[in-house]
Amino acid sequence: MNSNAVRTEQHNNEPARVTVKDFILLAKPGIIISNSLAALVGFWIAYVSSGTTGDGNILVTMLIAMIGTAFVMASSTVFNNCFDRNMDAKMARTRNRASVTGKIPPAAIITFGTCLGAAGLGMLASLNILTAILGLSAFLLYAVVYTLWFKRHSVWSTFIGSFPGAAPPLIGYCALTGYIDMPAVILYAIMFLWQPPHFWAIGIRRKEEYRAAGIPLLPVIKGNRMTKIKMMRYILILAAVTLLVPFYVHVSPFYAVSALILGAIWVYKGIRGFTSADDIQWAKGMFIYSIVYFSLLFIIMMADSLITAFFMS
C-alpha cells in the first residue's frame, strides 16, 4: 500500500469534526425561530394592551424575554433529540442528526442542553418569577412528560405536547406584565390550537416512518380520515378564537378581516382533504399553509396593534 493510500485510509477513519452548526441543528432552529416570533408577539401585545412598561429599558426587557424564551425552548428540544435518538435512527428525516450518528455524544448533548436551559431560566427569572416558572414548566412538560412518556406510549402525545409548545407568547406576555390575564390566555389558546393540525400534517406525510419508529401518532393509530376530522375541529375552534382578539386588544377591523380570511382558507384546505386523491400531497400543502397562517396572523396582529396604538395615542 503506497503512502497516499495510507493517508486516505487514515483520513476516512478519522471521526467527523463537530461544528457549531451541529449544535445549532440540535436545537431545531426552525422551531426556535417560530417560538421567538411568538414570544415577541406576546411581549408586544402586553405592551399595547396593558400599558405596562416594565422596569428599565423596554428594548432590553424585550431582548431578555426573547432570548431567554429561545434558550429554554432550545434546551427542551436538545434534550428531546438526545432522548429520542434511538427512535430517530429509524426515520429517514432524522437518522442523520448528530445525536443519532454519535457525532455529538449524549454527555455533550446533555451538557449543551443544560447550559441553554440554565441561561434561559436565569434570564427569565431576572424579569419576574412567574416568567421563570412558566419557562421551567414548559421545559419539564416537553422534555420529560411529552418526550419520555406520551410520545412513546399514547396517541394523546400531540395534545400534551401542545401545552408546552404554546408557552412562548405567554412567557413573552408575562415577561412584561408579571401576571396572566385574558389577552395572555387568548394568545396561549391560539398557539395551542394551531399545533395539532400543523403537526398532524407532518404525521400524515411521514406516517410510515412514525410507524417504523414505533411512535403511536394519531395517523398511525386512527388513520388519515380520523386525523383529518380532528384537524378540522382544531382549525374551526382556532379560527373562532382568533376573532376574540379585538375584544381584549386594541386592533383595527383589518385584523379581524385578516384573521377571518386566513382561517377560512385553512378551513377550505382542510375540507378538500376529504376528497383528496393524494393524502401526502394534501398534507404537504396543509403543513406549508399552517406556517404561513401562523406567521401572517401574528405579524398582522402585532403590526395592526402598533398602528392602532399610534393613532389612539
N, C-alpha and C positions, 0 to 999 in steps of 0.2 A: 504494500500500500504506500503510495507516494505521500509527500508532506502536505500537498494541497488536499488530498482526500482525508487525511487525519484531521486537519484543521476544520474541514467541512463537517466531519462527524462530531467533533467536539462542539462546534457551534450549534449543531442540531440537538445535542444533548443538554445544552445549557437551558436552565429554566427561563421562562418568559419574564422579561423585565416588567415589574409593576409600575404603572404610571399614575399620575394624578387623575387622568381620565377614568381609569378603572375604579377609583374610589368614588368619583362623581357619579358614575353609572350605577354603583351600588345604592346610591340614594334616590334612584329613579327620578332624574331631573324633570321629566315631563309632569309628574305628579307634584313635585315641589313648586314648579312654576305656577300651576293652577292653584295650589294652596296659597301661595304668596299673593296672587291676584285676589283670592277670596278674603284673605286677611286684610289686604289693603281696602277692599270694598267695605268690610265690616268696620274698620277704623274710620273711614271717611263718613260712612252713614252715621256713626256715633257722633262725629264732629258736627255734622249739619243738623242732626235731629235732636240732639240732647243739649247743644250749646256748651258742652263741656270742652275745655281746652287742655285739661290735664295739668301736670306740674312741669314747668320748664318749657323748653323749645318744642313746639308741636312737631316739627320735622324730625327732630332727634327721637322723640317718643314714637313717631310712626316707624322710623327705621328700626328701632329696637324691637318693636312689636312684630314687624315683618320678618326680620332676620331671626328673632327668637322663635317665631312660629315655624319658619322654614327649617331651622335646625332641629326642633323637636320632631316635626313630621319626618324629616330626613332620617333621624335616628331610628324612628319606628320602621321605616322602610328598609334600612340597613339590617336591623335585627330580623325583619321578615325575610330578607334574602338569605341570611345565614341559616335560619331555622328551616327554610323551605328548600335548601339546596338539593336534597335527595329527590324531592318531587320535581323540582325544576329540571333535573337531569333527564326526565322522561318527556319533556316538552320541547318541541323544535324551537319555539321563540325564546326559550330561556336557558337552553342547555349550554350555551356558550358564555354565560355570565361568569365573571371571575370567581364568584362564590361557589359555582358548580365545578369549574375546571380545576379548582385548587390553586389558581394563580395567586389569589389572596387567601391565606389560611384562616380558618374560623377564629382563632385567637385575635388576629389583626382586625378582622371584621367587627368582632365584639368590642374591641378597644376603640375603634373608629366610631361605632355607634354610640358607645358610652360617652365619649368626648363630645360628640354632637349634642346628645341629649342633655348633658350637664351644662354645656354652654348655653343652649337654648332655654332651659328652665331657669338658669341664672338670670338671663336677660328678662324673661317674663316676670320673674319674682321681683326684679328691680322696679317694675312698673306698679304691680299690686299683687296681693296674694291670690286673689280669685283667678287672675290670668294664669298664674303658675299652676294652680290646682287644675284648671281646665286643660292645660298643656300636658301635665302629668297623667291625668285621666285618659286623655286621647292616646297617649303613648301606651299605657298599660292595656287599654281596650284593644288597640290594634296589634301591638307586638306580642301580647300574651293571650288575651281572651280570644281574639279573632284568629290569629295565626296558629297558635298551638292547639286550639280546641275546635272551634266551629268550622274553620276551613277544612279540617281533616275529617270531621265527623258529622256535619249537619248541613242540610240543604238551606238552612237559615243563615248561612255564613255571610251572604251579601247583605242581608238586612242588618245583622250585627255589626258588620264592618262599616256600615254607613254611619253609625253613631260617632266613632272617632273620625271618620272621613269628613264629616260635616263640621268639625270643630274650628277650622281656620277662621271663618267670618265671625264666629262667636268670640274667639280669642282676640281677634283684631278689635272687635267692638268693646269688649271688656278691658282691653289694654288701656283705653282712654277713659272709660266711664267708671270702671271698678264695680259695675253691677249689671244684672241681666234684666231687660225689660222687653216689651212687645216687639220693637224693631229687631232686637237681637234674636228673639225667638223665630221671627219670620225669616231672617237671613239663614239661621240654622236649618229651618224646615226646608227652605229652597234647596240648599246643598244636600241635605239628607235625601230628599225625594228625587233629586237628579241622579244620584249614584246608581241605584239598582238598574234602571233601563240602560244607562251608559255601560255598566259592567256586564250585564247580561247580553248586550250586543256582542261584546268580546267573547262571551261564553258560547254563543251560538256559532260564531265563526271558528272557534277553537275547541269545539265540543269534544272531538275525538282525542285531542291532546289532553284535555282535562280528564277524560275517561281513562286514558292510559296511565295518567299520574295518580289515579285513584281519588280524585277530588270530587266530592258529591255536589257539584254545582247544579243549579236548577235545571238547565237544559239537559244535563246528563241524566238526572233522576226523573224529571217530569216530562221531558221532551220539548220540542220547539214551540208547539202550539200553546201549551200551558204557559211557557215563558213569555210568549207574545202577549197573552191575556194579562199577565201580571205586569208586564212593561206598560201596557196601556193604562192600567189602573194608576200606576205611579205618575205617568205623564199627565193624565187628566187632573189628578189632585194637585200636581205641581203647577200646572197652568192656572188653576184656581187660586192657589196660594200666592203666586206672583202678583195677582191683582189686588192683594191685601196691602201691598207696599204703600200705595198713595194715602191710605188711611192713617199711617203712622210715620211716614217720611215725607218731607217736602219735595215733591216731584211734580212735574207738569203732566198734562194729559198725554204728551208724547211718550212718556214711559209706559203708561197704561196701554196705549195703542200698540207700541212695540212689543210689549210682553204678550199681548193678545195674539199678535201676528206670529211671533216666534213660537208660542205654544200651539197655535192652530197648525202651523207647518209640521211640527213634531207629531201631533195627533194624526194628521193626514198620512205622514210617512209610516206611522205605526199601523194604521188601518190597512195600508197597502200590503203590509207583511202577511196578512191572512190570505191573500190571493197570489203572493209571490211564487214564481216557479223556481227561484234560486234563493234559498234562505241565507246562504253565505254572503251573496252579493247584497241582499237586502240588509243583513246585519252590519255589513261594512258601511253602507250608507247611513244607517242609524247611528253607528259609532261616530262617524265623522260629523254628522249633524249635532250630536249631543255635545261635542266640543265647541262647535260654532254657537250653539244655543247658550251654553254656559258662559262663554266669553262675551258674546254680544249682550246678553241680559245684564251681566254685572257691569260691563263697561258703560252701557246706556244708563243704567241706574245711577252710577257714580257721576257721569257727565251731566245727566239731567238734574240731579240734586245740586251739583255745583252751580249750574246756570240758574236754577231756581233760587238758590240761596243768594246769589249775586243780585238778582233783580228784587228780591224781597228785603235786602239789607238797606 
